[in-house]
Amino acid sequence: MFALARLGRLGLSVGMAAVLVTGLSTAAQAATGQIRYFSVDGQQFTITDPPDNVCITLQVRAASIANETDRTVNVYLGTSCATFVTALEPGRGVSSVGGPQSVRVIG
């Protein structure tokens, strides 16, 4: 009888641990769509479905940048998202903003 009770408690403990681990882990969120940007010579670059709240370094300084995602995108000078330039709402774009080098999707 005691062995059966111990086995039941062990099963309950393992089950609760699995629920806690599964319940606490969340999938990374991402914007749907693209961030398109262009170099000064007109070359186009695209970031598809960028993750939320991650600083993304652009491949080149952007002469213009367009937010074609479903989330707001913050635009920064430098590669570490330190010097804020502007926030681009979905469907908005800008040019001639000082050559931004990084972006962050705000989730």
C-alpha positions as a Markdown table, in Angstrom:
| # | Residue | x | y | z |
|---|---|---|---|---|
| 1 | Met | 0.0 | 0.0 | 0.0 |
| 2 | Phe | 2.8 | 2.4 | 0.9 |
| 3 | Ala | 4.6 | 1.5 | -2.3 |
| 4 | Leu | 1.5 | 2.4 | -4.4 |
| 5 | Ala | 1.1 | 5.7 | -2.5 |
| 6 | Arg | 4.8 | 6.5 | -3.1 |
| 7 | Leu | 4.5 | 5.7 | -6.8 |
| 8 | Gly | 1.4 | 7.9 | -7.0 |
| 9 | Arg | 3.2 | 10.9 | -5.3 |
| 10 | Leu | 6.2 | 10.4 | -7.6 |
| 11 | Gly | 3.9 | 10.4 | -10.7 |
| 12 | Leu | 2.1 | 13.5 | -9.4 |
| 13 | Ser | 5.5 | 15.3 | -8.8 |
| 14 | Val | 6.8 | 14.4 | -12.2 |
| 15 | Gly | 3.5 | 15.6 | -13.8 |
| 16 | Met | 3.5 | 18.9 | -11.9 |
| 17 | Ala | 7.1 | 19.5 | -12.9 |
| 18 | Ala | 6.3 | 18.9 | -16.5 |
| 19 | Val | 3.4 | 21.3 | -16.4 |
| 20 | Leu | 5.5 | 24.0 | -14.7 |
| 21 | Val | 8.3 | 23.7 | -17.2 |
| 22 | Thr | 5.9 | 23.7 | -20.2 |
| 23 | Gly | 3.7 | 26.4 | -18.8 |
| 24 | Leu | 6.6 | 28.8 | -18.1 |
| 25 | Ser | 8.3 | 28.4 | -21.5 |
| 26 | Thr | 6.9 | 30.7 | -24.1 |
| 27 | Ala | 7.6 | 30.8 | -27.8 |
| 28 | Ala | 9.6 | 33.7 | -29.1 |
| 29 | Gln | 7.4 | 36.3 | -30.7 |
| 30 | Ala | 8.0 | 37.8 | -34.1 |
| 31 | Ala | 6.5 | 40.4 | -36.3 |
| 32 | Thr | 4.9 | 39.3 | -39.5 |
| 33 | Gly | 6.1 | 40.9 | -42.7 |
| 34 | Gln | 9.3 | 42.6 | -43.8 |
| 35 | Ile | 11.6 | 45.5 | -43.0 |
| 36 | Arg | 13.0 | 46.7 | -46.3 |
| 37 | Tyr | 16.0 | 49.1 | -46.5 |
| 38 | Phe | 18.1 | 50.6 | -49.2 |
| 39 | Ser | 21.8 | 51.5 | -49.3 |
| 40 | Val | 22.9 | 54.9 | -50.7 |
| 41 | Asp | 23.6 | 53.2 | -54.1 |
| 42 | Gly | 20.0 | 51.8 | -54.2 |
| 43 | Gln | 20.7 | 48.1 | -53.2 |
| 44 | Gln | 17.7 | 46.6 | -51.4 |
| 45 | Phe | 18.0 | 44.5 | -48.3 |
| 46 | Thr | 15.1 | 42.7 | -46.5 |
| 47 | Ile | 14.6 | 41.3 | -43.0 |
| 48 | Thr | 11.6 | 38.9 | -43.0 |
| 49 | Asp | 9.5 | 38.2 | -39.9 |
| 50 | Pro | 12.0 | 39.9 | -37.5 |
| 51 | Pro | 11.8 | 38.8 | -33.8 |
| 52 | Asp | 10.4 | 41.1 | -31.2 |
| 53 | Asn | 12.7 | 43.0 | -28.8 |
| 54 | Val | 16.0 | 42.0 | -30.5 |
| 55 | Cys | 18.5 | 44.5 | -31.8 |
| 56 | Ile | 19.1 | 43.7 | -35.5 |
| 57 | Thr | 22.2 | 45.1 | -37.1 |
| 58 | Leu | 21.6 | 46.2 | -40.7 |
| 59 | Gln | 24.0 | 45.0 | -43.4 |
| 60 | Val | 24.7 | 48.5 | -44.6 |
| 61 | Arg | 23.9 | 52.1 | -43.5 |
| 62 | Ala | 20.3 | 52.7 | -44.7 |
| 63 | Ala | 19.6 | 55.6 | -46.9 |
| 64 | Ser | 15.9 | 54.7 | -46.6 |
| 65 | Ile | 13.9 | 52.2 | -44.5 |
| 66 | Ala | 10.3 | 50.9 | -44.7 |
| 67 | Asn | 8.4 | 49.0 | -42.1 |
| 68 | Glu | 6.1 | 46.5 | -43.8 |
| 69 | Thr | 5.5 | 44.4 | -40.7 |
| 70 | Asp | 2.5 | 44.4 | -38.3 |
| 71 | Arg | 4.5 | 45.9 | -35.4 |
| 72 | Thr | 6.3 | 49.2 | -34.6 |
| 73 | Val | 10.0 | 49.2 | -35.5 |
| 74 | Asn | 12.4 | 51.5 | -33.7 |
| 75 | Val | 15.3 | 52.8 | -35.9 |
| 76 | Tyr | 18.8 | 53.5 | -34.4 |
| 77 | Leu | 22.1 | 55.0 | -35.4 |
| 78 | Gly | 25.0 | 52.7 | -34.7 |
| 79 | Thr | 25.0 | 48.9 | -34.5 |
| 80 | Ser | 23.8 | 48.4 | -30.9 |
| 81 | Cys | 20.4 | 50.1 | -30.9 |
| 82 | Ala | 21.8 | 52.8 | -28.6 |
| 83 | Thr | 21.0 | 56.1 | -30.4 |
| 84 | Phe | 17.3 | 56.3 | -31.2 |
| 85 | Val | 16.3 | 58.0 | -34.4 |
| 86 | Thr | 12.6 | 57.3 | -35.0 |
| 87 | Ala | 9.7 | 54.8 | -34.5 |
| 88 | Leu | 8.1 | 53.5 | -37.7 |
| 89 | Glu | 4.5 | 52.4 | -37.3 |
| 90 | Pro | 3.4 | 49.6 | -39.6 |
| 91 | Gly | 3.3 | 50.7 | -43.2 |
| 92 | Arg | 5.5 | 53.7 | -42.6 |
| 93 | Gly | 8.9 | 54.5 | -44.1 |
| 94 | Val | 11.6 | 57.2 | -43.9 |
| 95 | Ser | 14.6 | 58.4 | -45.8 |
| 96 | Ser | 17.5 | 60.7 | -45.1 |
| 97 | Val | 17.6 | 60.0 | -41.3 |
| 98 | Gly | 21.3 | 59.9 | -40.8 |
| 99 | Gly | 22.2 | 56.4 | -42.0 |
| 100 | Pro | 20.7 | 54.1 | -39.4 |
| 101 | Gln | 22.5 | 50.9 | -38.7 |
| 102 | Ser | 20.2 | 48.9 | -36.5 |
| 103 | Val | 16.5 | 48.3 | -35.8 |
| 104 | Arg | 14.3 | 46.7 | -33.0 |
| 105 | Val | 10.8 | 45.5 | -33.4 |
| 106 | Ile | 8.7 | 46.5 | -30.4 |
| 107 | Gly | 6.4 | 43.7 | -29.4 |
